[in-house]
Amino acid sequence: MNRDIRNQLFISLFFIISLILETLNWNLIAGEMKPSLLLLTFIYWNLALPNKVGLGSIFIFGFLLDLIDGNMLGINSLIFLTASYLSQRFFYQFRVMHLFQQSIGIIFMSLLANLIFFIGSFIEQDNLPFLEGSFYFYNLLLNSFLNGAIWPLVFYISRYYRRKLIVLDRA
C-alpha cells in the first residue's frame, strides 16, 4: 500500500475513534462537561502534521458530529475550522511551548469553540430555554478546563501512535 494512503487512513482512523468516543452515551450531569476529544484530536494533528489534515476531513467529521448530536448543521465544522486555523497559524509558537503552556492555549481555544457553539445555538433557537435555571456557563468553563487538563494525555497518546505507525519521507 502506498505510504501516503496508509498515513492518511491512519489519521482518519484516529478521527473516527475520537468521534466514537465523543458520541458515547454520557450521563446527564457530564453531558455538557464532557471533553471535546475530536476538537483536541484536530488540534493535535494540525500541530503534528499540518500538511496531512485537510479541509475535507474537517468538514466531514464536523457534519457527522452535527448529525449524531442533533446540532445545527455546520456549527462543529466552523468550530473545527477555527481551531485548525489557529493551530496552523500559531504552529511555531505553540509547538515550542511547554505542555502546561499548551494546556492553557487549549483552554482558550476551547472557550472560543464554546462561544461559537453558544452563538450558533442562540441563532438556531432565538430564545435559549436550556439556559434557564441551569449552570450553562459554568459547564462551558468546566468543559474548557477539562479539555486543557486532558490535553497532555491526548498529546502523549497521539504522539506515541504517530511515531510508531506513521512513516514520513525523510528527504
KOLKEGU-20834 format. One record per residue: residue in three letters; residue number from 1; x, z, y of N, C-alpha, C in turn. Coordinates in steps of 0.02 Angstrom, whole numbers. Atoms other than C-alpha are relative to their C-alpha. Example, Ala and Ser with C-alpha at 12.3 -4.5 7.8 and 13.67 -1.06 7.14 Angstrom:
BEGIN
['ALA'; 1; [45; 0; -59]; [615; 390; -225]; [45; 0; 60]],
['SER'; 2; [-42; -3; -59]; [684; 357; -53]; [-39; 37; 55]],
END
This chain:
BEGIN
['MET'; 1; [43; 0; -59]; [0; 0; 0]; [45; 0; 62]],
['ASN'; 2; [-37; 4; -63]; [60; -40; 174]; [7; 70; 32]],
['ARG'; 3; [-14; -66; -28]; [139; 110; 261]; [-46; 17; 59]],
['ASP'; 4; [44; -13; -57]; [35; 92; 421]; [-71; 14; -22]],
['ILE'; 5; [68; -12; 24]; [-128; 81; 325]; [-4; 68; -33]],
['ARG'; 6; [-1; -65; 33]; [-80; 232; 220]; [1; 57; 52]],
['ASN'; 7; [-2; -51; -53]; [-37; 332; 377]; [-67; 6; 35]],
['GLN'; 8; [65; -1; -34]; [-200; 282; 461]; [-54; 32; -43]],
['LEU'; 9; [48; -30; 47]; [-300; 330; 306]; [9; 75; -4]],
['PHE'; 10; [-13; -72; 2]; [-216; 499; 301]; [-26; 34; 63]],
['ILE'; 11; [24; -30; -62]; [-254; 533; 484]; [-76; 0; 1]],
['SER'; 12; [73; 3; 4]; [-435; 477; 458]; [-27; 52; -48]],
['LEU'; 13; [20; -51; 47]; [-447; 591; 307]; [4; 69; 32]],
['PHE'; 14; [-7; -63; -36]; [-386; 734; 415]; [-60; 10; 47]],
['PHE'; 15; [59; -4; -44]; [-526; 695; 541]; [-63; 13; -40]],
['ILE'; 16; [60; -10; 42]; [-656; 687; 401]; [-3; 72; -24]],
['ILE'; 17; [0; -70; 22]; [-603; 857; 334]; [-18; 46; 58]],
['SER'; 18; [17; -41; -59]; [-612; 930; 510]; [-74; -6; 17]],
['LEU'; 19; [71; 10; -13]; [-785; 853; 534]; [-43; 39; -49]],
['ILE'; 20; [38; -37; 50]; [-846; 928; 371]; [4; 75; 13]],
['LEU'; 21; [-7; -72; -15]; [-776; 1100; 415]; [-38; 20; 62]],
['GLU'; 22; [36; -17; -61]; [-854; 1093; 587]; [-75; 0; -9]],
['THR'; 23; [72; 5; 9]; [-1026; 1047; 523]; [-26; 44; -57]],
['LEU'; 24; [24; -46; 50]; [-1034; 1180; 389]; [-55; 44; 29]],
['ASN'; 25; [56; -41; -22]; [-1187; 1290; 398]; [25; 69; 23]],
['TRP'; 26; [-22; -63; -28]; [-1132; 1430; 514]; [-62; 43; 11]],
['ASN'; 27; [58; -43; -11]; [-1243; 1581; 534]; [-20; -2; 74]],
['LEU'; 28; [27; 5; -68]; [-1346; 1604; 692]; [44; 34; 52]],
['ILE'; 29; [-41; -35; -49]; [-1228; 1727; 776]; [63; -40; 17]],
['ALA'; 30; [-63; 36; -12]; [-1070; 1623; 755]; [-12; -74; 14]],
['GLY'; 31; [15; 71; -8]; [-1159; 1457; 781]; [29; -30; 63]],
['GLU'; 32; [-26; 27; -63]; [-1111; 1434; 963]; [72; 22; 13]],
['MET'; 33; [-68; -25; -10]; [-948; 1530; 949]; [49; -30; -49]],
['LYS'; 34; [-45; 28; 51]; [-877; 1429; 805]; [54; -42; 33]],
['PRO'; 35; [-54; 40; -30]; [-710; 1345; 836]; [-15; -74; -5]],
['SER'; 36; [9; 73; -2]; [-708; 1161; 880]; [58; -32; -36]],
['LEU'; 37; [-56; 24; 41]; [-598; 1103; 737]; [14; -74; 11]],
['LEU'; 38; [-11; 72; -11]; [-625; 918; 768]; [35; -12; 67]],
['LEU'; 39; [-33; 5; -65]; [-576; 939; 950]; [74; 19; -5]],
['LEU'; 40; [-69; -21; 8]; [-419; 1034; 902]; [40; -50; -41]],
['THR'; 41; [-34; 51; 40]; [-377; 902; 772]; [16; -61; 42]],
['PHE'; 42; [-14; 56; -44]; [-394; 763; 900]; [57; 16; 49]],
['ILE'; 43; [-54; -20; -46]; [-283; 859; 1021]; [67; -1; -37]],
['TYR'; 44; [-64; -1; 37]; [-151; 887; 887]; [26; -71; -13]],
['TRP'; 45; [-25; 66; 17]; [-143; 706; 831]; [17; -41; 62]],
['ASN'; 46; [-19; 33; -62]; [-139; 646; 1011]; [68; 25; 25]],
['LEU'; 47; [-65; -25; -19]; [11; 758; 1039]; [54; -21; -49]],
['ALA'; 48; [-50; 15; 51]; [99; 722; 874]; [15; -75; -4]],
['LEU'; 49; [-8; 72; 7]; [71; 534; 857]; [-50; -35; 46]],
['PRO'; 50; [50; 27; -46]; [-16; 470; 1014]; [-16; -74; -11]],
['ASN'; 51; [13; 71; 10]; [1; 288; 963]; [-41; -13; -63]],
['LYS'; 52; [38; 8; 62]; [-91; 317; 797]; [-74; 17; 6]],
['VAL'; 53; [70; -20; -9]; [-254; 388; 866]; [-31; -48; 51]],
['GLY'; 54; [30; 50; -43]; [-364; 252; 937]; [-67; 21; 28]],
['LEU'; 55; [65; -14; -30]; [-519; 250; 1043]; [-57; -9; -49]],
['GLY'; 56; [53; 12; 50]; [-620; 183; 897]; [-14; 61; -42]],
['SER'; 57; [11; -60; 41]; [-592; 337; 791]; [-30; 56; 42]],
['ILE'; 58; [29; -51; -43]; [-633; 448; 939]; [-75; -12; 8]],
['PHE'; 59; [71; 16; -7]; [-800; 358; 967]; [-38; 12; -65]],
['ILE'; 60; [35; -6; 64]; [-844; 353; 782]; [-12; 73; -18]],
['PHE'; 61; [8; -70; 19]; [-812; 536; 749]; [-41; 39; 51]],
['GLY'; 62; [43; -31; -50]; [-894; 587; 913]; [-74; -15; -14]],
['PHE'; 63; [69; 18; 15]; [-1052; 491; 869]; [-23; 32; -66]],
['LEU'; 64; [18; -33; 62]; [-1050; 559; 691]; [-17; 74; 11]],
['LEU'; 65; [14; -70; -15]; [-1040; 736; 758]; [-65; 8; 39]],
['ASP'; 66; [64; -2; -37]; [-1182; 699; 880]; [-59; -9; -47]],
['LEU'; 67; [55; 12; 47]; [-1291; 631; 740]; [-11; 60; -46]],
['ILE'; 68; [7; -57; 46]; [-1256; 778; 625]; [-28; 61; 36]],
['ASP'; 69; [22; -59; -37]; [-1281; 912; 758]; [-65; -11; 39]],
['GLY'; 70; [61; 14; -37]; [-1428; 825; 842]; [9; 4; 75]],
['ASN'; 71; [-14; -1; -72]; [-1345; 817; 1013]; [-16; -68; 31]],
['MET'; 72; [8; 63; -36]; [-1366; 685; 1146]; [57; -46; -21]],
['LEU'; 73; [-50; 47; 24]; [-1276; 530; 1082]; [52; -14; 54]],
['GLY'; 74; [-55; 16; -44]; [-1107; 507; 1162]; [32; 60; 33]],
['ILE'; 75; [-28; -57; -35]; [-1078; 683; 1226]; [65; 24; -32]],
['ASN'; 76; [-62; -19; 33]; [-949; 727; 1094]; [53; -54; 6]],
['SER'; 77; [-48; 54; -12]; [-868; 557; 1115]; [32; 9; 68]],
['LEU'; 78; [-26; -12; -67]; [-849; 595; 1300]; [47; 60; 1]],
['ILE'; 79; [-43; -59; 4]; [-777; 766; 1260]; [66; -17; -33]],
['PHE'; 80; [-61; 18; 35]; [-653; 694; 1136]; [43; -48; 41]],
['LEU'; 81; [-38; 45; -43]; [-605; 555; 1256]; [36; 38; 56]],
['THR'; 82; [-31; -40; -53]; [-572; 681; 1394]; [59; 40; -27]],
['ALA'; 83; [-55; -38; 30]; [-467; 790; 1279]; [58; -46; -20]],
['SER'; 84; [-53; 47; 18]; [-372; 638; 1216]; [38; -25; 61]],
['TYR'; 85; [-33; 21; -61]; [-338; 579; 1392]; [47; 54; 26]],
['LEU'; 86; [-42; -55; -25]; [-274; 750; 1446]; [60; 12; -46]],
['SER'; 87; [-55; -9; 48]; [-169; 765; 1287]; [53; -53; 9]],
['GLN'; 88; [-48; 54; -7]; [-89; 596; 1311]; [30; -3; 71]],
['ARG'; 89; [-25; 2; -69]; [-72; 611; 1500]; [54; 53; 10]],
['PHE'; 90; [-48; -55; -8]; [20; 778; 1490]; [38; 11; -66]],
['PHE'; 91; [-33; -2; 65]; [103; 737; 1324]; [68; 33; 3]],
['TYR'; 92; [-68; -26; -3]; [281; 775; 1376]; [2; 72; 25]],
['GLN'; 93; [2; -69; -24]; [237; 934; 1470]; [-27; 47; -53]],
['PHE'; 94; [33; -42; 49]; [128; 1000; 1329]; [43; 12; -62]],
['ARG'; 95; [-40; -6; 62]; [248; 967; 1185]; [58; 49; 5]],
['VAL'; 96; [-58; -44; -7]; [392; 1068; 1257]; [-20; 72; 12]],
['MET'; 97; [23; -68; -11]; [285; 1221; 1289]; [5; 41; -64]],
['HIS'; 98; [3; -47; 56]; [294; 1374; 1178]; [-72; -1; -26]],
['LEU'; 99; [66; 3; 31]; [147; 1389; 1058]; [-51; 44; 36]],
['PHE'; 100; [46; -42; -39]; [72; 1532; 1160]; [-23; -35; 63]],
['GLN'; 101; [18; 38; -60]; [76; 1424; 1316]; [-46; -58; -17]],
['GLN'; 102; [45; 53; 22]; [-3; 1281; 1219]; [-70; 28; -13]],
['SER'; 103; [65; -31; 13]; [-142; 1400; 1167]; [-38; 11; 65]],
['ILE'; 104; [33; -8; -65]; [-178; 1437; 1350]; [-25; -68; 25]],
['GLY'; 105; [23; 68; -18]; [-187; 1249; 1383]; [-61; -20; -41]],
['ILE'; 106; [58; 15; 42]; [-308; 1233; 1236]; [-61; 37; 25]],
['ILE'; 107; [56; -38; -28]; [-416; 1370; 1312]; [-30; -38; 59]],
['PHE'; 108; [26; 36; -59]; [-430; 1271; 1474]; [-32; -67; -20]],
['MET'; 109; [32; 62; 24]; [-465; 1107; 1381]; [-67; 14; -33]],
['SER'; 110; [64; -19; 31]; [-600; 1196; 1280]; [-52; 19; 52]],
['LEU'; 111; [47; -16; -54]; [-677; 1265; 1439]; [-27; -63; 32]],
['LEU'; 112; [22; 65; -27]; [-682; 1088; 1509]; [-48; -34; -47]],
['ALA'; 113; [44; 31; 50]; [-759; 1024; 1347]; [-68; 35; -1]],
['ASN'; 114; [63; -37; -1]; [-890; 1162; 1351]; [-40; -14; 64]],
['LEU'; 115; [34; 17; -63]; [-929; 1122; 1533]; [-32; -70; -5]],
['ILE'; 116; [29; 67; 10]; [-955; 937; 1488]; [-60; 4; -45]],
['PHE'; 117; [57; -8; 46]; [-1068; 989; 1344]; [-59; 33; 35]],
['PHE'; 118; [53; -34; -37]; [-1166; 1106; 1459]; [-35; -48; 48]],
['ILE'; 119; [30; 48; -47]; [-1192; 969; 1589]; [-40; -52; -38]],
['GLY'; 120; [38; 47; 41]; [-1245; 847; 1452]; [-65; 30; -25]],
['SER'; 121; [61; -34; 22]; [-1371; 974; 1386]; [-49; 7; 58]],
['PHE'; 122; [43; -7; -59]; [-1437; 1001; 1563]; [-33; -67; 16]],
['ILE'; 123; [28; 67; -14]; [-1460; 813; 1589]; [-53; -18; -51]],
['GLU'; 124; [45; 18; 54]; [-1545; 795; 1421]; [-66; 38; 4]],
['GLN'; 125; [60; -41; 5]; [-1669; 938; 1438]; [-32; 17; 67]],
['ASP'; 126; [22; -17; -67]; [-1692; 959; 1628]; [-5; 75; 12]],
['ASN'; 127; [-1; -72; -5]; [-1726; 1142; 1601]; [35; 26; -62]],
['LEU'; 128; [-40; -24; 55]; [-1619; 1247; 1488]; [-32; 63; -30]],
['PRO'; 129; [33; -59; 28]; [-1733; 1361; 1386]; [47; 42; -43]],
['PHE'; 130; [-44; -38; 43]; [-1589; 1411; 1273]; [44; 48; 40]],
['LEU'; 131; [-39; -46; -41]; [-1505; 1498; 1421]; [-38; 64; 16]],
['GLU'; 132; [41; -57; -18]; [-1650; 1617; 1448]; [10; 56; -51]],
['GLY'; 133; [-7; -57; 44]; [-1612; 1788; 1377]; [57; -5; -49]],
['SER'; 134; [-55; 6; 48]; [-1453; 1732; 1292]; [66; 9; 38]],
['PHE'; 135; [-67; -8; -28]; [-1268; 1754; 1320]; [38; -66; -8]],
['TYR'; 136; [-27; 67; 11]; [-1233; 1568; 1326]; [70; -8; 29]],
['PHE'; 137; [-65; 8; -32]; [-1089; 1576; 1449]; [53; 44; -33]],
['TYR'; 138; [-48; -42; 37]; [-1008; 1721; 1356]; [20; -33; -66]],
['ASN'; 139; [-16; 36; 61]; [-1020; 1618; 1197]; [48; -58; 14]],
['LEU'; 140; [-46; 54; -18]; [-935; 1472; 1285]; [70; 26; 13]],
['LEU'; 141; [-66; -30; -12]; [-794; 1584; 1344]; [31; 23; -65]],
['LEU'; 142; [-26; -23; 64]; [-778; 1661; 1172]; [22; -59; -43]],
['ASN'; 143; [-19; 60; 37]; [-775; 1487; 1095]; [66; -27; 24]],
['SER'; 144; [-63; 25; -28]; [-635; 1434; 1212]; [58; 44; -20]],
['PHE'; 145; [-54; -45; 20]; [-532; 1589; 1174]; [12; -4; -75]],
['LEU'; 146; [-8; 9; 72]; [-565; 1566; 988]; [39; -63; -16]],
['ASN'; 147; [-39; 62; 9]; [-501; 1387; 1000]; [73; 11; 16]],
['GLY'; 148; [-70; -16; -17]; [-345; 1450; 1086]; [33; 44; -52]],
['ALA'; 149; [-28; -46; 50]; [-323; 1585; 955]; [16; -35; -65]],
['ILE'; 150; [-14; 33; 63]; [-334; 1468; 806]; [44; -62; 8]],
['TRP'; 151; [-43; 58; -11]; [-229; 1331; 887]; [65; 4; -39]],
['PRO'; 152; [-62; -2; 40]; [-66; 1395; 806]; [-12; -15; -74]],
['LEU'; 153; [16; 14; 70]; [-150; 1389; 635]; [-12; -75; -11]],
['VAL'; 154; [12; 72; 4]; [-214; 1211; 663]; [65; -39; 10]],
['PHE'; 155; [-63; 33; -16]; [-46; 1161; 735]; [47; 1; -61]],
['TYR'; 156; [-48; -5; 55]; [59; 1226; 590]; [-25; -35; -64]],
['ILE'; 157; [27; 35; 59]; [-57; 1161; 452]; [5; -75; 10]],
['SER'; 158; [-3; 72; -13]; [-68; 990; 532]; [72; -26; 0]],
['ARG'; 159; [-70; 21; -1]; [118; 981; 563]; [30; -1; -69]],
['TYR'; 160; [-26; -1; 68]; [157; 1030; 384]; [-20; -63; -38]],
['TYR'; 161; [23; 59; 36]; [49; 891; 312]; [24; -65; 31]],
['ARG'; 162; [-27; 61; -33]; [107; 765; 442]; [72; -12; -22]],
['ARG'; 163; [-70; 8; 20]; [289; 796; 398]; [6; -16; -74]],
['LYS'; 164; [-3; 11; 72]; [251; 793; 212]; [-26; -68; -20]],
['LEU'; 165; [35; 60; 24]; [137; 641; 200]; [7; -62; 43]],
['ILE'; 166; [-2; 59; -43]; [161; 527; 350]; [72; -25; 4]],
['VAL'; 167; [-66; 32; -2]; [306; 406; 342]; [1; -46; 60]],
['LEU'; 168; [-6; 40; -61]; [362; 332; 507]; [62; -44; -5]],
['ASP'; 169; [-58; 45; -4]; [480; 190; 544]; [53; 34; 43]],
['ARG'; 170; [-55; -30; -37]; [648; 258; 599]; [48; -55; 24]],
['ALA'; 171; [-40; 57; -23]; [711; 104; 690]; [41; 16; 61]],
END
